[in-house]
């Protein structure tokens, strides 16, 4: 069974999934949404399609480790996922994953437009990689 990694944001959610053995992560999509319920439905469909057994959500803690507004939103999002999916949902510290994704794409020569299109997906991959390596 696979693990789903999510990088939730205000308007977009980066999505990544592991291979069937849970060893490597690959970005699969970015969900753009106006209503959270629509995004949750799309995530539910992805979980079915990929036979996901657990979900990891990036938790953007402050640099000092405290919970700020974005972290509290991620925690509420994770709770909604638990209720909707009936799967284990874990939060993982994702400080600087989006910045890391941006640096990786700049180093790779990606245009500003391409970076904007793929940043959230790559951040989800980094979140999932962190989770895999912590197990």
N, CA, C and O atoms as a MOPAC input file, in Angstrom:
PM7 MOZYME 1SCF
protein

 N      0.83600 1    -1.18600 1     0.00000 1
 C      0.00000 1     0.00000 1     0.00000 1
 C      0.88100 1     1.24900 1     0.00000 1
 O      1.99600 1     1.24600 1     0.52100 1
 N      0.36300 1     2.28300 1    -0.58100 1
 C      1.11700 1     3.51800 1    -0.75700 1
 C      0.81900 1     4.54700 1     0.33100 1
 O     -0.17200 1     4.46000 1     1.05600 1
 N      1.72400 1     5.52500 1     0.41000 1
 C      1.56200 1     6.64600 1     1.33500 1
 C      1.36100 1     7.90100 1     0.49400 1
 O      2.06400 1     8.11300 1    -0.49400 1
 N      0.40700 1     8.72200 1     0.88400 1
 C      0.13100 1     9.97500 1     0.19600 1
 C      0.75000 1    11.11500 1     0.99100 1
 O      0.61200 1    11.16700 1     2.21300 1
 N      1.42900 1    12.02300 1     0.30900 1
 C      2.00200 1    13.20600 1     0.94000 1
 C      1.31200 1    14.45300 1     0.42700 1
 O      1.09700 1    14.59600 1    -0.77600 1
 N      0.96300 1    15.35700 1     1.32900 1
 C      0.24400 1    16.57300 1     0.95300 1
 C      0.93500 1    17.81300 1     1.50200 1
 O      1.36200 1    17.84700 1     2.65700 1
 N      1.03700 1    18.82900 1     0.65300 1
 C      1.53400 1    20.14300 1     1.05400 1
 C      0.37200 1    21.11900 1     0.92100 1
 O      0.17100 1    21.70000 1    -0.14600 1
 N     -0.40100 1    21.30600 1     2.00300 1
 C     -1.59100 1    22.15400 1     1.89700 1
 C     -1.25800 1    23.63600 1     1.92400 1
 O     -0.39400 1    24.08600 1     2.67600 1
 N     -1.96500 1    24.38200 1     1.08400 1
 C     -1.83600 1    25.83000 1     1.06000 1
 C     -3.20900 1    26.46600 1     1.00100 1
 O     -4.22700 1    25.77600 1     1.04300 1
 N     -3.23200 1    27.77900 1     0.90500 1
 C     -4.50700 1    28.51500 1     0.89100 1
 C     -5.35300 1    28.20900 1    -0.33500 1
 O     -6.57800 1    28.13000 1    -0.24100 1
 N     -4.70400 1    28.03300 1    -1.49500 1
 C     -5.44200 1    27.83200 1    -2.74600 1
 C     -5.04800 1    26.56300 1    -3.48200 1
 O     -5.75800 1    26.12000 1    -4.38500 1
 N     -3.91800 1    25.97700 1    -3.10000 1
 C     -3.41500 1    24.78600 1    -3.79100 1
 C     -2.89300 1    23.78000 1    -2.77600 1
 O     -2.45100 1    24.13700 1    -1.68300 1
 N     -2.95800 1    22.50800 1    -3.17200 1
 C     -2.40900 1    21.42600 1    -2.35800 1
 C     -1.50300 1    20.60100 1    -3.25800 1
 O     -1.95400 1    20.03000 1    -4.25000 1
 N     -0.21500 1    20.54100 1    -2.90400 1
 C      0.70700 1    19.68300 1    -3.62800 1
 C      0.47900 1    18.24000 1    -3.20100 1
 O      0.26100 1    17.95900 1    -2.02200 1
 N      0.53000 1    17.32200 1    -4.17400 1
 C      0.23400 1    15.91600 1    -3.90100 1
 C      1.37100 1    15.03800 1    -4.41700 1
 O      1.82700 1    15.18900 1    -5.55000 1
 N      1.81700 1    14.11900 1    -3.56200 1
 C      2.83900 1    13.13500 1    -3.93800 1
 C      2.40700 1    11.78400 1    -3.38900 1
 O      1.61900 1    11.70600 1    -2.44600 1
 N      2.92900 1    10.73000 1    -3.98500 1
 C      2.59700 1     9.37400 1    -3.54900 1
 C      3.85400 1     8.51800 1    -3.62300 1
 O      4.73600 1     8.76100 1    -4.44600 1
 N      3.92800 1     7.51400 1    -2.75400 1
 C      5.07300 1     6.60700 1    -2.80100 1
 C      4.82700 1     5.51100 1    -3.82700 1
 O      3.71200 1     5.31800 1    -4.31100 1
 N      5.90100 1     4.80400 1    -4.14100 1
 C      5.77300 1     3.58200 1    -4.92200 1
 C      5.06800 1     2.55200 1    -4.03100 1
 O      4.90600 1     2.79400 1    -2.83500 1
 N      4.64400 1     1.40600 1    -4.58600 1
 C      3.90600 1     0.41800 1    -3.77900 1
 C      4.66200 1    -0.08700 1    -2.54600 1
 O      4.03300 1    -0.51600 1    -1.57900 1
 N      5.99000 1    -0.04500 1    -2.56300 1
 C      6.77000 1    -0.50000 1    -1.41300 1
 C      6.99400 1     0.60200 1    -0.37600 1
 O      7.50700 1     0.33800 1     0.71100 1
 N      6.61500 1     1.81700 1    -0.70900 1
 C      6.77700 1     2.93000 1     0.22500 1
 C      8.20300 1     3.41900 1     0.34900 1
 O      8.58900 1     3.95100 1     1.39000 1
 N      8.99900 1     3.24400 1    -0.70900 1
 C     10.41600 1     3.60700 1    -0.64200 1
 C     10.75200 1     4.93800 1    -1.30300 1
 O     11.64300 1     5.65100 1    -0.84200 1
 N     10.04900 1     5.27500 1    -2.37300 1
 C     10.34500 1     6.51300 1    -3.09500 1
 C      9.06400 1     7.31800 1    -3.29100 1
 O      7.96500 1     6.76600 1    -3.33700 1
 N      9.23100 1     8.62400 1    -3.40300 1
 C      8.08500 1     9.52300 1    -3.57900 1
 C      8.13700 1    10.17000 1    -4.95100 1
 O      9.20900 1    10.47600 1    -5.47300 1
 N      6.96500 1    10.37000 1    -5.52100 1
 C      6.87800 1    11.09000 1    -6.78900 1
 C      5.68300 1    12.03300 1    -6.74200 1
 O      4.61900 1    11.68300 1    -6.23000 1
 N      5.87100 1    13.22400 1    -7.27900 1
 C      4.77900 1    14.18600 1    -7.33500 1
 C      3.77100 1    13.75800 1    -8.37500 1
 O      4.14300 1    13.32000 1    -9.46300 1
 N      2.49100 1    13.88300 1    -8.04900 1
 C      1.48200 1    13.46400 1    -9.02700 1
 C      0.56400 1    14.59800 1    -9.46400 1
 O      0.06600 1    14.57400 1   -10.59000 1
 N      0.32300 1    15.58700 1    -8.61500 1
 C     -0.56300 1    16.66700 1    -9.04200 1
 C     -0.52400 1    17.83200 1    -8.06200 1
 O      0.05800 1    17.75700 1    -6.97900 1
 N     -1.16100 1    18.89600 1    -8.48400 1
 C     -1.44100 1    20.03600 1    -7.61700 1
 C     -2.94500 1    20.26500 1    -7.71500 1
 O     -3.48500 1    20.45600 1    -8.80500 1
 N     -3.60700 1    20.24400 1    -6.57800 1
 C     -5.05000 1    20.46300 1    -6.54100 1
 C     -5.29500 1    21.94200 1    -6.26600 1
 O     -4.92500 1    22.45600 1    -5.21100 1
 N     -5.91800 1    22.61900 1    -7.22300 1
 C     -6.33200 1    24.01000 1    -7.01600 1
 C     -7.78500 1    23.97900 1    -6.57500 1
 O     -8.59300 1    23.22700 1    -7.12000 1
 N     -8.11500 1    24.80400 1    -5.57900 1
 C     -9.48700 1    24.74000 1    -5.06800 1
 C     -9.97300 1    26.08800 1    -4.55600 1
 O     -9.19400 1    26.94400 1    -4.13800 1
 N    -11.29100 1    26.24200 1    -4.60500 1
 C    -11.96200 1    27.38200 1    -3.98000 1
 C    -12.63400 1    26.93300 1    -2.69200 1
 O    -12.63200 1    27.65600 1    -1.69600 1
 N    -13.21200 1    25.72600 1    -2.71700 1
 C    -13.87200 1    25.16600 1    -1.53500 1
 C    -13.08800 1    23.94700 1    -1.07500 1
 O    -12.76900 1    23.07000 1    -1.87700 1
 N    -12.78000 1    23.89200 1     0.20200 1
 C    -11.99500 1    22.78600 1     0.74800 1
 C    -12.67900 1    21.44700 1     0.51700 1
 O    -12.00400 1    20.44400 1     0.28100 1
 N    -14.00000 1    21.41300 1     0.58000 1
 C    -14.73100 1    20.15500 1     0.37700 1
 C    -14.41900 1    19.55300 1    -0.99300 1
 O    -14.30300 1    18.33400 1    -1.12000 1
 N    -14.28500 1    20.39300 1    -2.01300 1
 C    -13.93600 1    19.89700 1    -3.34900 1
 C    -12.54800 1    19.26400 1    -3.34300 1
 O    -12.33500 1    18.21500 1    -3.95200 1
 N    -11.61100 1    19.90100 1    -2.65700 1
 C    -10.25500 1    19.35500 1    -2.56400 1
 C    -10.26300 1    18.03000 1    -1.81200 1
 O     -9.57900 1    17.08900 1    -2.21300 1
 N    -11.02800 1    17.94400 1    -0.72700 1
 C    -11.10900 1    16.69400 1     0.03800 1
 C    -11.68000 1    15.56400 1    -0.81400 1
 O    -11.22400 1    14.42400 1    -0.71900 1
 N    -12.67100 1    15.87400 1    -1.64300 1
 C    -13.23500 1    14.85700 1    -2.53800 1
 C    -12.19200 1    14.37500 1    -3.54000 1
 O    -12.10700 1    13.18100 1    -3.82800 1
 N    -11.40500 1    15.30000 1    -4.06700 1
 C    -10.35900 1    14.93300 1    -5.02400 1
 C     -9.28000 1    14.07900 1    -4.34900 1
 O     -8.79200 1    13.11600 1    -4.93900 1
 N     -8.91300 1    14.42800 1    -3.12700 1
 C     -7.93100 1    13.63800 1    -2.37600 1
 C     -8.47800 1    12.24100 1    -2.10400 1
 O     -7.74400 1    11.25700 1    -2.19300 1
 N     -9.75200 1    12.15300 1    -1.77700 1
 C    -10.38400 1    10.84800 1    -1.54500 1
 C    -10.29400 1     9.97300 1    -2.79700 1
 O    -10.01100 1     8.77900 1    -2.70200 1
 N    -10.53300 1    10.56100 1    -3.95800 1
 C    -10.44700 1     9.81600 1    -5.21900 1
 C     -9.00800 1     9.36900 1    -5.48100 1
 O     -8.78500 1     8.24100 1    -5.92000 1
 N     -8.03800 1    10.23100 1    -5.21900 1
 C     -6.62500 1     9.86900 1    -5.39600 1
 C     -6.26900 1     8.70200 1    -4.47600 1
 O     -5.56900 1     7.77700 1    -4.88900 1
 N     -6.74400 1     8.74200 1    -3.24000 1
 C     -6.47300 1     7.65200 1    -2.29000 1
 C     -7.03000 1     6.32900 1    -2.79900 1
 O     -6.38800 1     5.28700 1    -2.67000 1
 N     -8.21500 1     6.37400 1    -3.37100 1
 C     -8.80300 1     5.14900 1    -3.94700 1
 C     -7.97600 1     4.65100 1    -5.13100 1
 O     -7.63600 1     3.47200 1    -5.22200 1
 N     -7.66300 1     5.58000 1    -6.03200 1
 C     -6.95400 1     5.21700 1    -7.26100 1
 C     -5.58500 1     4.59700 1    -6.96500 1
 O     -5.18600 1     3.63400 1    -7.62000 1
 N     -4.87100 1     5.14300 1    -5.98800 1
 C     -3.51900 1     4.67000 1    -5.68100 1
 C     -3.47000 1     3.66900 1    -4.52300 1
 O     -2.38800 1     3.24700 1    -4.11600 1
 N     -4.62800 1     3.29100 1    -3.99400 1
 C     -4.70100 1     2.34100 1    -2.87800 1
 C     -3.82500 1     2.80400 1    -1.70700 1
 O     -2.96600 1     2.06800 1    -1.22100 1
 N     -4.06400 1     4.01800 1    -1.27900 1
 C     -3.29600 1     4.65000 1    -0.20400 1
 C     -3.70600 1     4.06700 1     1.14800 1
 O     -4.89100 1     3.86900 1     1.41700 1
 N     -2.71200 1     3.79600 1     1.99100 1
 C     -2.99100 1     3.23900 1     3.32100 1
 C     -2.77800 1     4.25300 1     4.44400 1
 O     -3.26900 1     4.05600 1     5.55600 1
 N     -2.05200 1     5.33100 1     4.16500 1
 C     -1.85800 1     6.38500 1     5.15500 1
 C     -1.51600 1     7.68500 1     4.44400 1
 O     -1.09300 1     7.68800 1     3.28900 1
 N     -1.70900 1     8.78900 1     5.15700 1
 C     -1.52100 1    10.11800 1     4.58100 1
 C     -0.60500 1    10.93100 1     5.49100 1
 O     -0.70400 1    10.86000 1     6.71600 1
 N      0.28100 1    11.69900 1     4.87700 1
 C      1.18300 1    12.58700 1     5.61000 1
 C      0.91400 1    14.01300 1     5.14400 1
 O      0.90600 1    14.29900 1     3.94700 1
 N      0.69600 1    14.89600 1     6.10700 1
 C      0.40700 1    16.29800 1     5.81700 1
 C      1.54500 1    17.15000 1     6.36500 1
 O      1.94300 1    17.00000 1     7.52000 1
 N      2.06100 1    18.03800 1     5.53400 1
 C      3.09800 1    18.95500 1     5.98700 1
 C      2.54900 1    19.94000 1     7.00200 1
 O      1.48200 1    20.52200 1     6.80500 1
 N      3.28600 1    20.12300 1     8.08900 1
 C      2.88700 1    21.03500 1     9.16100 1
 C      3.92000 1    22.15900 1     9.23900 1
 O      5.03200 1    21.94000 1     9.71900 1
 N      3.56600 1    23.35900 1     8.77200 1
 C      4.53400 1    24.46000 1     8.71800 1
 C      4.73200 1    25.14400 1    10.06900 1
 O      4.20500 1    26.22900 1    10.31400 1
 N      5.49400 1    24.49800 1    10.93200 1
 C      5.80300 1    25.08800 1    12.23500 1
 C      6.65200 1    26.34000 1    12.05000 1
 O      7.32900 1    26.49100 1    11.03300 1
 N      6.61500 1    27.22600 1    13.01800 1
 C      7.50000 1    28.38800 1    13.00500 1
 C      8.93800 1    27.90800 1    13.18400 1
 O      9.17500 1    26.77900 1    13.61400 1
 N      9.89100 1    28.77000 1    12.85300 1
 C     11.29900 1    28.37700 1    12.93200 1
 C     11.71300 1    27.98200 1    14.34600 1
 O     12.64200 1    27.19200 1    14.51200 1
 N     11.04600 1    28.51300 1    15.36600 1
 C     11.37200 1    28.14100 1    16.74700 1
 C     10.60200 1    26.90200 1    17.21200 1
 O     10.68700 1    26.51100 1    18.37600 1
 N      9.85500 1    26.29200 1    16.29700 1
 C      9.11700 1    25.07100 1    16.61700 1
 C      7.71200 1    25.29400 1    17.13500 1
 O      6.97900 1    24.33500 1    17.37900 1
 N      7.32600 1    26.55000 1    17.30700 1
 C      5.97800 1    26.83400 1    17.81300 1
 C      4.94700 1    26.73700 1    16.68400 1
 O      5.29000 1    26.75000 1    15.50100 1
 N      3.68800 1    26.64200 1    17.08100 1
 C      2.58700 1    26.55800 1    16.13200 1
 C      2.05500 1    27.95500 1    15.85300 1
 O      1.66200 1    28.67300 1    16.77200 1
 N      2.04600 1    28.33100 1    14.59600 1
 C      1.46000 1    29.59900 1    14.18400 1
 C      0.14500 1    29.34900 1    13.47000 1
 O     -0.35900 1    28.22600 1    13.47400 1
 N     -0.41700 1    30.38300 1    12.85700 1
 C     -1.69900 1    30.24100 1    12.15900 1
 C     -1.68100 1    29.18100 1    11.05200 1
 O     -2.63900 1    28.42000 1    10.91200 1
 N     -0.60500 1    29.12600 1    10.26700 1
 C     -0.53500 1    28.13900 1     9.18300 1
 C     -0.48400 1    26.71800 1     9.73900 1
 O     -1.08200 1    25.80600 1     9.16800 1
 N      0.21900 1    26.53000 1    10.83700 1
 C      0.29700 1    25.21400 1    11.47100 1
 C     -1.07000 1    24.78300 1    11.99700 1
 O     -1.45800 1    23.62300 1    11.85500 1
 N     -1.78200 1    25.70200 1    12.59200 1
 C     -3.11700 1    25.38400 1    13.11700 1
 C     -4.07000 1    25.01600 1    11.98500 1
 O     -4.91700 1    24.13600 1    12.14600 1
 N     -3.93600 1    25.69000 1    10.83300 1
 C     -4.76000 1    25.34800 1     9.66400 1
 C     -4.41500 1    23.94700 1     9.16800 1
 O     -5.30500 1    23.17700 1     8.80700 1
 N     -3.11900 1    23.61700 1     9.15000 1
 C     -2.70000 1    22.28000 1     8.71200 1
 C     -3.26700 1    21.21100 1     9.64500 1
 O     -3.67900 1    20.14400 1     9.19100 1
 N     -3.28700 1    21.49500 1    10.93700 1
 C     -3.83700 1    20.53500 1    11.90000 1
 C     -5.33500 1    20.33200 1    11.68300 1
 O     -5.82100 1    19.20400 1    11.76000 1
 N     -6.06700 1    21.40400 1    11.41500 1
 C     -7.50300 1    21.28900 1    11.13300 1
 C     -7.73300 1    20.52100 1     9.83600 1
 O     -8.63900 1    19.69200 1     9.74600 1
 N     -6.90600 1    20.80400 1     8.83300 1
 C     -6.98700 1    20.10200 1     7.55500 1
 C     -6.76300 1    18.60400 1     7.76700 1
 O     -7.50800 1    17.78500 1     7.23000 1
 N     -5.74900 1    18.24700 1     8.54200 1
 C     -5.45000 1    16.83600 1     8.81700 1
 C     -6.62500 1    16.16000 1     9.52200 1
 O     -6.94500 1    15.00800 1     9.22700 1
 N     -7.25600 1    16.85700 1    10.43600 1
 C     -8.41100 1    16.28300 1    11.14500 1
 C     -9.58200 1    16.04900 1    10.19100 1
 O    -10.26300 1    15.02800 1    10.28300 1
 N     -9.81500 1    16.98000 1     9.28500 1
 C    -10.87900 1    16.79700 1     8.28700 1
 C    -10.57200 1    15.60300 1     7.38900 1
 O    -11.47000 1    14.84400 1     7.02700 1
 N     -9.29800 1    15.44200 1     7.03400 1
 C     -8.89800 1    14.28000 1     6.22600 1
 C     -9.15500 1    12.97600 1     6.97300 1
 O     -9.67200 1    12.02300 1     6.39100 1
 N     -8.80200 1    12.92500 1     8.25100 1
 C     -9.03300 1    11.71500 1     9.05600 1
 C    -10.50500 1    11.31400 1     9.02800 1
 O    -10.84100 1    10.14500 1     8.83600 1
 N    -11.36500 1    12.29400 1     9.22100 1
 C    -12.80500 1    12.00500 1     9.23600 1
 C    -13.30200 1    11.56500 1     7.86300 1
 O    -14.10900 1    10.64100 1     7.76100 1
 N    -12.82700 1    12.21800 1     6.81700 1
 C    -13.29900 1    11.92600 1     5.45500 1
 C    -12.76600 1    10.59700 1     4.94500 1
 O    -13.51700 1     9.79900 1     4.38500 1
 N    -11.46500 1    10.35200 1     5.13600 1
 C    -10.81200 1     9.19700 1     4.52200 1
 C    -10.86000 1     7.93800 1     5.37500 1
 O    -10.74800 1     6.82600 1     4.85800 1
 N    -11.02500 1     8.11100 1     6.67900 1
 C    -10.97800 1     6.95900 1     7.60100 1
 C     -9.64700 1     6.20600 1     7.46200 1
 O     -9.59700 1     4.97600 1     7.49400 1
 N     -8.57200 1     6.99000 1     7.30500 1
 C     -7.20700 1     6.47100 1     7.20100 1
 C     -6.35000 1     7.17400 1     8.24700 1
 O     -6.70400 1     8.25700 1     8.71300 1
 N     -5.21400 1     6.56100 1     8.62200 1
 C     -4.27900 1     7.27800 1     9.49400 1
 C     -3.72700 1     8.51000 1     8.76400 1
 O     -3.29500 1     8.41400 1     7.61500 1
 N     -3.74400 1     9.64200 1     9.42700 1
 C     -3.21000 1    10.88600 1     8.86600 1
 C     -2.20400 1    11.44000 1     9.86900 1
 O     -2.53100 1    11.68100 1    11.03100 1
 N     -0.98100 1    11.63600 1     9.39900 1
 C      0.10100 1    12.10600 1    10.26000 1
 C      0.54500 1    13.49300 1     9.82400 1
 O      0.53100 1    13.81700 1     8.63700 1
 N      0.93600 1    14.30100 1    10.78500 1
 C      1.53000 1    15.60500 1    10.51000 1
 C      3.04000 1    15.47700 1    10.64300 1
 O      3.53400 1    14.80800 1    11.55100 1
 N      3.77100 1    16.12000 1     9.73800 1
 C      5.23000 1    16.10700 1     9.82000 1
 C      5.73500 1    17.54000 1     9.65000 1
 O      5.22000 1    18.30400 1     8.83300 1
 N      6.73500 1    17.87900 1    10.42600 1
 C      7.33900 1    19.21100 1    10.37100 1
 C      7.86300 1    19.45700 1     8.96000 1
 O      8.72500 1    18.72600 1     8.47300 1
 N      7.34400 1    20.47200 1     8.32100 1
 C      7.73700 1    20.75300 1     6.94100 1
 C      8.42500 1    22.09900 1     6.79200 1
 O      8.41700 1    22.68900 1     5.71200 1
 N      9.02000 1    22.58400 1     7.87300 1
 C      9.70000 1    23.87700 1     7.77500 1
 C     10.66200 1    23.87100 1     6.59900 1
 O     11.48200 1    22.96500 1     6.44900 1
 N     10.54800 1    24.88700 1     5.77900 1
 C     11.45800 1    25.15400 1     4.65600 1
 C     11.32600 1    24.19900 1     3.47200 1
 O     12.15800 1    24.26000 1     2.56700 1
 N     10.32200 1    23.31900 1     3.43300 1
 C     10.21300 1    22.43600 1     2.26500 1
 C      9.86600 1    23.21800 1     1.00700 1
 O     10.40100 1    22.92300 1    -0.06200 1
 N      8.98600 1    24.20400 1     1.10700 1
 C      8.64100 1    24.99200 1    -0.07100 1
 C      9.84900 1    25.79600 1    -0.53200 1
 O     10.09600 1    25.90700 1    -1.73300 1
 N     10.60400 1    26.35700 1     0.41100 1
 C     11.82600 1    27.09100 1     0.05200 1
 C     12.84400 1    26.14200 1    -0.56600 1
 O     13.53200 1    26.50700 1    -1.52000 1
 N     12.94700 1    24.93100 1    -0.03300 1
 C     13.85100 1    23.93100 1    -0.59800 1
 C     13.44000 1    23.53900 1    -2.00200 1
 O     14.29000 1    23.36400 1    -2.87600 1
 N     12.15400 1    23.40200 1    -2.22300 1
 C     11.65000 1    23.07700 1    -3.55700 1
 C     11.99900 1    24.19500 1    -4.53500 1
 O     12.41500 1    23.93700 1    -5.66400 1
 N     11.82600 1    25.42700 1    -4.09300 1
 C     12.14200 1    26.58200 1    -4.94000 1
 C     13.63200 1    26.60100 1    -5.29500 1
 O     13.98900 1    26.81000 1    -6.45500 1
 N     14.49700 1    26.38500 1    -4.30900 1
 C     15.95100 1    26.37500 1    -4.56200 1
 C     16.33100 1    25.26800 1    -5.53600 1
 O     17.15700 1    25.47800 1    -6.42500 1
 N     15.73700 1    24.09700 1    -5.37500 1
 C     16.03400 1    22.97300 1    -6.26500 1
 C     15.66900 1    23.31900 1    -7.70200 1
 O     16.42700 1    23.02500 1    -8.62600 1
 N     14.51700 1    23.93800 1    -7.89200 1
 C     14.08300 1    24.28100 1    -9.24900 1
 C     14.93100 1    25.39600 1    -9.84500 1
 O     15.22400 1    25.37300 1   -11.04100 1
 N     15.32900 1    26.36900 1    -9.03600 1
 C     16.20200 1    27.43700 1    -9.53100 1
 C     17.53600 1    26.84200 1    -9.96200 1
 O     18.05900 1    27.17800 1   -11.02500 1
 N     18.08600 1    25.95300 1    -9.13100 1
 C     19.36200 1    25.31300 1    -9.46600 1
 C     19.24400 1    24.49900 1   -10.74900 1
 O     20.21100 1    24.36700 1   -11.49800 1
 N     18.06500 1    23.95900 1   -10.99700 1
 C     17.83400 1    23.17500 1   -12.21100 1
 C     17.49900 1    24.02500 1   -13.42200 1
 O     17.27900 1    23.49200 1   -14.50900 1
 N     17.45700 1    25.34300 1   -13.24900 1
 C     17.21700 1    26.24200 1   -14.37000 1
 C     15.75300 1    26.39600 1   -14.75400 1
 O     15.45900 1    26.85500 1   -15.85800 1
 N     14.83100 1    26.02800 1   -13.87900 1
 C     13.40200 1    26.14700 1   -14.18900 1
 C     12.99200 1    27.61500 1   -14.26300 1
 O     13.42200 1    28.43600 1   -13.45200 1
 N     12.16100 1    27.92700 1   -15.23800 1
 C     11.66300 1    29.29600 1   -15.38100 1
 C     10.74500 1    29.64300 1   -14.21200 1
 O     10.26600 1    28.76300 1   -13.49700 1
 N     10.51500 1    30.91800 1   -14.03500 1
 C      9.63000 1    31.37300 1   -12.95700 1
 C      8.24200 1    30.74100 1   -13.10700 1
 O      7.63800 1    30.32000 1   -12.12000 1
 N      7.74600 1    30.67600 1   -14.33100 1
 C      6.41800 1    30.08100 1   -14.57300 1
 C      6.41000 1    28.60100 1   -14.21200 1
 O      5.48500 1    28.12400 1   -13.55600 1
 N      7.43400 1    27.88100 1   -14.63800 1
 C      7.52500 1    26.44700 1   -14.34000 1
 C      7.63600 1    26.21900 1   -12.83300 1
 O      7.03900 1    25.28400 1   -12.29900 1
 N      8.39800 1    27.07100 1   -12.14800 1
 C      8.52700 1    26.93900 1   -10.68800 1
 C      7.17900 1    27.12000 1   -10.01200 1
 O      6.83900 1    26.37900 1    -9.09100 1
 N      6.41500 1    28.09500 1   -10.46200 1
 C      5.10200 1    28.35000 1    -9.87000 1
 C      4.18800 1    27.13500 1   -10.06800 1
 O      3.40300 1    26.79800 1    -9.18100 1
 N      4.28600 1    26.48300 1   -11.21900 1
 C      3.43300 1    25.33600 1   -11.53700 1
 C      3.80100 1    24.08300 1   -10.74500 1
 O      2.93300 1    23.25700 1   -10.46100 1
 N      5.06600 1    23.93400 1   -10.39000 1
 C      5.50400 1    22.66600 1    -9.79100 1
 C      5.97900 1    22.75900 1    -8.34200 1
 O      6.24900 1    21.73200 1    -7.72000 1
 N      6.08400 1    23.95600 1    -7.80300 1
 C      6.60600 1    24.14500 1    -6.44200 1
 C      5.84000 1    23.32100 1    -5.40200 1
 O      6.45600 1    22.64900 1    -4.57400 1
 N      4.50800 1    23.36500 1    -5.43500 1
 C      3.70700 1    22.67200 1    -4.42700 1
 C      3.84200 1    21.15300 1    -4.54500 1
 O      3.87800 1    20.44100 1    -3.54000 1
 N      3.91700 1    20.67300 1    -5.77700 1
 C      4.08000 1    19.23300 1    -5.99400 1
 C      5.43600 1    18.76600 1    -5.47200 1
 O      5.52600 1    17.72900 1    -4.81600 1
 N      6.48900 1    19.52700 1    -5.76100 1
 C      7.82300 1    19.16700 1    -5.27900 1
 C      7.89800 1    19.26600 1    -3.75200 1
 O      8.56100 1    18.44700 1    -3.11500 1
 N      7.23300 1    20.25100 1    -3.16500 1
 C      7.20000 1    20.35300 1    -1.69700 1
 C      6.52700 1    19.11700 1    -1.09900 1
 O      6.96000 1    18.62700 1    -0.05600 1
 N      5.47100 1    18.60500 1    -1.74900 1
 C      4.80800 1    17.38100 1    -1.27300 1
 C      5.75700 1    16.18900 1    -1.34500 1
 O      5.74700 1    15.33200 1    -0.46100 1
 N      6.57400 1    16.13000 1    -2.39300 1
 C      7.57900 1    15.06300 1    -2.51000 1
 C      8.57500 1    15.16200 1    -1.35600 1
 O      8.91300 1    14.15100 1    -0.74100 1
 N      9.04700 1    16.37500 1    -1.05900 1
 C     10.00600 1    16.56100 1     0.03500 1
 C      9.39400 1    16.17300 1     1.38100 1
 O     10.06800 1    15.56600 1     2.21400 1
 N      8.12600 1    16.51600 1     1.60000 1
 C      7.42800 1    16.13200 1     2.83300 1
 C      7.36800 1    14.61400 1     2.94600 1
 O      7.64500 1    14.05100 1     4.00500 1
 N      7.00700 1    13.96200 1     1.85600 1
 C      6.91000 1    12.50100 1     1.86500 1
 C      8.28300 1    11.86400 1     2.05700 1
 O      8.40600 1    10.87100 1     2.77400 1
 N      9.31100 1    12.41700 1     1.43100 1
 C     10.68200 1    11.91600 1     1.63400 1
 C     11.10100 1    12.03300 1     3.09900 1
 O     11.71800 1    11.11800 1     3.64400 1
 N     10.76600 1    13.15900 1     3.73600 1
 C     11.07600 1    13.32800 1     5.16400 1
 C     10.40400 1    12.23600 1     5.99300 1
 O     11.01700 1    11.65800 1     6.89100 1
 N      9.15700 1    11.96400 1     5.68400 1
 C      8.40400 1    10.94600 1     6.42700 1
 C      9.00400 1     9.55500 1     6.20400 1
 O      9.18300 1     8.79200 1     7.15300 1
 N      9.31100 1     9.23600 1     4.95900 1
 C      9.88700 1     7.91900 1     4.64100 1
 C     11.20700 1     7.73000 1     5.38500 1
 O     11.44700 1     6.67300 1     5.96800 1
 N     12.05800 1     8.75100 1     5.36400 1
 C     13.37600 1     8.61900 1     5.99900 1
 C     13.28800 1     8.60300 1     7.52300 1
 O     14.22500 1     8.16200 1     8.18800 1
 N     12.18000 1     9.07700 1     8.08300 1
 C     12.03900 1     9.08700 1     9.54200 1
 C     11.48500 1     7.77100 1    10.09400 1
 O     11.44800 1     7.57800 1    11.30900 1
 N     11.06600 1     6.88900 1     9.23200 1
 C     10.44400 1     5.62900 1     9.67800 1
 C     11.47700 1     4.59200 1    10.02400 1
 O     11.12700 1     3.47900 1    10.41500 1

